[in-house]
Amino acid sequence: AERVLFSEPYYNTPGGWFGPESFDTDVTDMSAMEGKTVGVQRGTTMDTFVTEEMGGVVTIKRYTTADDMVLDLEGQRLDVVFVDYPVGEQTVLSKDGFKEVGEPVKLGQGVGVAMRKRDEELAQEVNEALATLKEDGTYDTIMEKYFA
């Protein structure tokens, strides 16, 4: 964030909990989650969330790629994974025997457009365009069509 300038956020990708069909534990119940092994992608907001909220309760395994994490989930070396929701849809829910095991969780400030620090005028134009899209309903139409 120190080297680039960001626009206002235009999307916030929630984190999703995914696990085997047999997983029936409430991921928000810390006493029920005690001793479980949770997979996360290293350095993500999901990693930070699980570390801060569950660090003393669960065993956290960190992965460089979602593919490696899913291999361990399939191999029953993880109880659940917490990843960007679209990543979980593509890598976990696309396989037989897996399901979403908790409600999506919105984390962080969202995603914005990154620009060079000196591009303040461009950032202002992008922010104004985003505001217009939100005000006239175009943003909601796009979100409904492509991301609902």
Phi and psi restraints in degrees (value plus and minus 20) as a CYANA .aco file:
   2 GLU   PHI     -95.2   -55.2
   2 GLU   PSI     -45.1    -5.1
   3 ARG   PHI    -117.5   -77.5
   3 ARG   PSI     -32.8     7.2
   4 VAL   PHI    -151.8  -111.8
   4 VAL   PSI     145.2   185.2
   5 LEU   PHI    -129.2   -89.2
   5 LEU   PSI     115.5   155.5
   6 PHE   PHI    -131.3   -91.3
   6 PHE   PSI     125.8   165.8
   7 SER   PHI     -93.3   -53.3
   7 SER   PSI     156.1   196.1
   8 GLU   PHI     -81.6   -41.6
   8 GLU   PSI     131.0   171.0
   9 PRO   PHI     -83.8   -43.8
   9 PRO   PSI     123.0   163.0
  10 TYR   PHI    -138.6   -98.6
  10 TYR   PSI     -28.3    11.7
  11 TYR   PHI    -180.1  -140.1
  11 TYR   PSI     123.9   163.9
  12 ASN   PHI    -145.5  -105.5
  12 ASN   PSI      88.6   128.6
  13 THR   PHI     -99.2   -59.2
  13 THR   PSI      99.2   139.2
  14 PRO   PHI     -93.4   -53.4
  14 PRO   PSI     138.2   178.2
  15 GLY   PHI    -104.3   -64.3
  15 GLY   PSI     127.8   167.8
  16 GLY   PHI    -146.6  -106.6
  16 GLY   PSI     123.7   163.7
  17 TRP   PHI    -117.0   -77.0
  17 TRP   PSI     107.5   147.5
  18 PHE   PHI    -155.6  -115.6
  18 PHE   PSI     124.7   164.7
  19 GLY   PHI    -182.7  -142.7
  19 GLY   PSI    -194.7  -154.7
  20 PRO   PHI     -90.1   -50.1
  20 PRO   PSI     136.4   176.4
  21 GLU   PHI     -72.9   -32.9
  21 GLU   PSI     -50.6   -10.6
  22 SER   PHI     -97.7   -57.7
  22 SER   PSI     -31.0     9.0
  23 PHE   PHI     -93.2   -53.2
  23 PHE   PSI      99.7   139.7
  24 ASP   PHI    -148.0  -108.0
  24 ASP   PSI       5.2    45.2
  25 THR   PHI    -111.9   -71.9
  25 THR   PSI     119.8   159.8
  26 ASP   PHI     -95.2   -55.2
  26 ASP   PSI      92.4   132.4
  27 VAL   PHI     -87.0   -47.0
  27 VAL   PSI     -32.7     7.3
  28 THR   PHI    -113.1   -73.1
  28 THR   PSI     -25.3    14.7
  29 ASP   PHI    -116.5   -76.5
  29 ASP   PSI      81.5   121.5
  30 MET   PHI     -82.7   -42.7
  30 MET   PSI     -54.1   -14.1
  31 SER   PHI     -88.8   -48.8
  31 SER   PSI     -55.2   -15.2
  32 ALA   PHI     -92.8   -52.8
  32 ALA   PSI     -50.5   -10.5
  33 MET   PHI    -101.8   -61.8
  33 MET   PSI     -32.5     7.5
  34 GLU   PHI     -73.6   -33.6
  34 GLU   PSI     108.1   148.1
  35 GLY   PHI      66.8   106.8
  35 GLY   PSI     -27.3    12.7
  36 LYS   PHI     -95.1   -55.1
  36 LYS   PSI     138.2   178.2
  37 THR   PHI    -131.5   -91.5
  37 THR   PSI     103.0   143.0
  38 VAL   PHI    -133.6   -93.6
  38 VAL   PSI     110.3   150.3
  39 GLY   PHI    -117.3   -77.3
  39 GLY   PSI     118.2   158.2
  40 VAL   PHI    -160.0  -120.0
  40 VAL   PSI     139.1   179.1
  41 GLN   PHI    -104.9   -64.9
  41 GLN   PSI     110.8   150.8
  42 ARG   PHI     -77.2   -37.2
  42 ARG   PSI     112.4   152.4
  43 GLY   PHI      59.7    99.7
  43 GLY   PSI     -10.4    29.6
  44 THR   PHI    -115.1   -75.1
  44 THR   PSI     149.5   189.5
  45 THR   PHI     -83.7   -43.7
  45 THR   PSI     -48.8    -8.8
  46 MET   PHI     -87.7   -47.7
  46 MET   PSI     -59.1   -19.1
  47 ASP   PHI     -79.5   -39.5
  47 ASP   PSI     -68.8   -28.8
  48 THR   PHI     -80.4   -40.4
  48 THR   PSI     -65.4   -25.4
  49 PHE   PHI     -79.8   -39.8
  49 PHE   PSI     -71.7   -31.7
  50 VAL   PHI     -83.5   -43.5
  50 VAL   PSI     -60.2   -20.2
  51 THR   PHI     -82.8   -42.8
  51 THR   PSI     -66.8   -26.8
  52 GLU   PHI     -93.5   -53.5
  52 GLU   PSI     -59.8   -19.8
  53 GLU   PHI    -110.2   -70.2
  53 GLU   PSI     -45.7    -5.7
  54 MET   PHI    -151.2  -111.2
  54 MET   PSI     -16.6    23.4
  55 GLY   PHI     -72.7   -32.7
  55 GLY   PSI     -57.1   -17.1
  56 GLY   PHI    -108.7   -68.7
  56 GLY   PSI     -20.7    19.3
  57 VAL   PHI    -130.5   -90.5
  57 VAL   PSI     -63.4   -23.4
  58 VAL   PHI    -131.4   -91.4
  58 VAL   PSI     143.7   183.7
  59 THR   PHI    -111.1   -71.1
  59 THR   PSI     107.8   147.8
  60 ILE   PHI    -125.6   -85.6
  60 ILE   PSI     105.3   145.3
  61 LYS   PHI    -131.7   -91.7
  61 LYS   PSI     106.5   146.5
  62 ARG   PHI    -124.9   -84.9
  62 ARG   PSI     120.5   160.5
  63 TYR   PHI    -148.0  -108.0
  63 TYR   PSI     129.2   169.2
  64 THR   PHI     -96.4   -56.4
  64 THR   PSI     -57.2   -17.2
  65 THR   PHI    -146.0  -106.0
  65 THR   PSI     133.0   173.0
  66 ALA   PHI     -85.1   -45.1
  66 ALA   PSI     -55.1   -15.1
  67 ASP   PHI     -79.6   -39.6
  67 ASP   PSI     -64.7   -24.7
  68 ASP   PHI     -83.7   -43.7
  68 ASP   PSI     -59.1   -19.1
  69 MET   PHI     -84.2   -44.2
  69 MET   PSI     -63.1   -23.1
  70 VAL   PHI     -85.9   -45.9
  70 VAL   PSI     -56.7   -16.7
  71 LEU   PHI     -79.2   -39.2
  71 LEU   PSI     -61.3   -21.3
  72 ASP   PHI     -91.2   -51.2
  72 ASP   PSI     -52.4   -12.4
  73 LEU   PHI     -85.5   -45.5
  73 LEU   PSI     -64.9   -24.9
  74 GLU   PHI     -83.9   -43.9
  74 GLU   PSI     -54.4   -14.4
  75 GLY   PHI    -102.6   -62.6
  75 GLY   PSI     -13.2    26.8
  76 GLN   PHI      42.0    82.0
  76 GLN   PSI       7.9    47.9
  77 ARG   PHI    -111.8   -71.8
  77 ARG   PSI     -25.6    14.4
  78 LEU   PHI    -149.6  -109.6
  78 LEU   PSI     127.5   167.5
  79 ASP   PHI    -105.0   -65.0
  79 ASP   PSI     -63.3   -23.3
  80 VAL   PHI    -168.5  -128.5
  80 VAL   PSI     145.1   185.1
  81 VAL   PHI    -146.0  -106.0
  81 VAL   PSI     131.6   171.6
  82 PHE   PHI    -146.4  -106.4
  82 PHE   PSI      89.1   129.1
  83 VAL   PHI    -157.9  -117.9
  83 VAL   PSI     150.3   190.3
  84 ASP   PHI     -70.8   -30.8
  84 ASP   PSI     112.0   152.0
  85 TYR   PHI     -72.4   -32.4
  85 TYR   PSI     -68.1   -28.1
  86 PRO   PHI     -82.2   -42.2
  86 PRO   PSI     -52.1   -12.1
  87 VAL   PHI     -86.2   -46.2
  87 VAL   PSI     -63.7   -23.7
  88 GLY   PHI     -82.8   -42.8
  88 GLY   PSI     -59.8   -19.8
  89 GLU   PHI     -79.2   -39.2
  89 GLU   PSI     -64.3   -24.3
  90 GLN   PHI     -97.3   -57.3
  90 GLN   PSI     -55.3   -15.3
  91 THR   PHI    -121.0   -81.0
  91 THR   PSI     -46.4    -6.4
  92 VAL   PHI    -128.0   -88.0
  92 VAL   PSI     -73.7   -33.7
  93 LEU   PHI     -88.2   -48.2
  93 LEU   PSI     -35.7     4.3
  94 SER   PHI     -96.6   -56.6
  94 SER   PSI     -26.5    13.5
  95 LYS   PHI    -125.7   -85.7
  95 LYS   PSI     126.4   166.4
  96 ASP   PHI     -87.5   -47.5
  96 ASP   PSI     123.8   163.8
  97 GLY   PHI      70.6   110.6
  97 GLY   PSI     -11.1    28.9
  98 PHE   PHI    -147.5  -107.5
  98 PHE   PSI     135.9   175.9
  99 LYS   PHI    -170.0  -130.0
  99 LYS   PSI     148.0   188.0
 100 GLU   PHI     -97.0   -57.0
 100 GLU   PSI     112.5   152.5
 101 VAL   PHI    -136.1   -96.1
 101 VAL   PSI     -11.9    28.1
 102 GLY   PHI    -184.4  -144.4
 102 GLY   PSI     152.2   192.2
 103 GLU   PHI     -93.7   -53.7
 103 GLU   PSI     125.6   165.6
 104 PRO   PHI     -79.2   -39.2
 104 PRO   PSI     127.6   167.6
 105 VAL   PHI    -142.9  -102.9
 105 VAL   PSI     100.9   140.9
 106 LYS   PHI    -102.0   -62.0
 106 LYS   PSI     105.9   145.9
 107 LEU   PHI    -148.4  -108.4
 107 LEU   PSI     131.9   171.9
 108 GLY   PHI      52.7    92.7
 108 GLY   PSI    -193.2  -153.2
 109 GLN   PHI    -112.9   -72.9
 109 GLN   PSI     -31.1     8.9
 110 GLY   PHI      86.2   126.2
 110 GLY   PSI    -197.1  -157.1
 111 VAL   PHI    -123.5   -83.5
 111 VAL   PSI     114.2   154.2
 112 GLY   PHI    -147.8  -107.8
 112 GLY   PSI     154.5   194.5
 113 VAL   PHI    -105.1   -65.1
 113 VAL   PSI     109.0   149.0
 114 ALA   PHI    -111.5   -71.5
 114 ALA   PSI     115.3   155.3
 115 MET   PHI    -157.5  -117.5
 115 MET   PSI     145.1   185.1
 116 ARG   PHI     -83.6   -43.6
 116 ARG   PSI     128.0   168.0
 117 LYS   PHI     -73.4   -33.4
 117 LYS   PSI     -56.8   -16.8
 118 ARG   PHI     -96.6   -56.6
 118 ARG   PSI     -28.0    12.0
 119 ASP   PHI    -108.5   -68.5
 119 ASP   PSI      28.4    68.4
 120 GLU   PHI     -83.9   -43.9
 120 GLU   PSI     -56.6   -16.6
 121 GLU   PHI     -85.7   -45.7
 121 GLU   PSI     -62.5   -22.5
 122 LEU   PHI     -82.7   -42.7
 122 LEU   PSI     -62.1   -22.1
 123 ALA   PHI     -80.1   -40.1
 123 ALA   PSI     -61.0   -21.0
 124 GLN   PHI     -83.9   -43.9
 124 GLN   PSI     -61.9   -21.9
 125 GLU   PHI     -84.5   -44.5
 125 GLU   PSI     -61.7   -21.7
 126 VAL   PHI     -83.6   -43.6
 126 VAL   PSI     -65.1   -25.1
 127 ASN   PHI     -82.9   -42.9
 127 ASN   PSI     -59.4   -19.4
 128 GLU   PHI     -86.1   -46.1
 128 GLU   PSI     -60.2   -20.2
 129 ALA   PHI     -85.3   -45.3
 129 ALA   PSI     -62.6   -22.6
 130 LEU   PHI     -81.2   -41.2
 130 LEU   PSI     -62.3   -22.3
 131 ALA   PHI     -81.5   -41.5
 131 ALA   PSI     -63.0   -23.0
 132 THR   PHI     -82.7   -42.7
 132 THR   PSI     -64.5   -24.5
 133 LEU   PHI     -80.2   -40.2
 133 LEU   PSI     -58.2   -18.2
 134 LYS   PHI     -92.8   -52.8
 134 LYS   PSI     -60.5   -20.5
 135 GLU   PHI     -87.7   -47.7
 135 GLU   PSI     -58.8   -18.8
 136 ASP   PHI    -110.6   -70.6
 136 ASP   PSI     -17.9    22.1
 137 GLY   PHI      71.2   111.2
 137 GLY   PSI     -28.9    11.1
 138 THR   PHI     -81.9   -41.9
 138 THR   PSI     -60.8   -20.8
 139 TYR   PHI     -77.8   -37.8
 139 TYR   PSI     -68.4   -28.4
 140 ASP   PHI     -82.9   -42.9
 140 ASP   PSI     -58.7   -18.7
 141 THR   PHI     -82.3   -42.3
 141 THR   PSI     -65.4   -25.4
 142 ILE   PHI     -84.3   -44.3
 142 ILE   PSI     -65.8   -25.8
 143 MET   PHI     -81.2   -41.2
 143 MET   PSI     -62.3   -22.3
 144 GLU   PHI     -85.1   -45.1
 144 GLU   PSI     -61.8   -21.8
 145 LYS   PHI     -90.3   -50.3
 145 LYS   PSI     -62.9   -22.9
 146 TYR   PHI    -126.4   -86.4
 146 TYR   PSI     -40.8    -0.8
 147 PHE   PHI    -146.1  -106.1
 147 PHE   PSI     -15.4    24.6
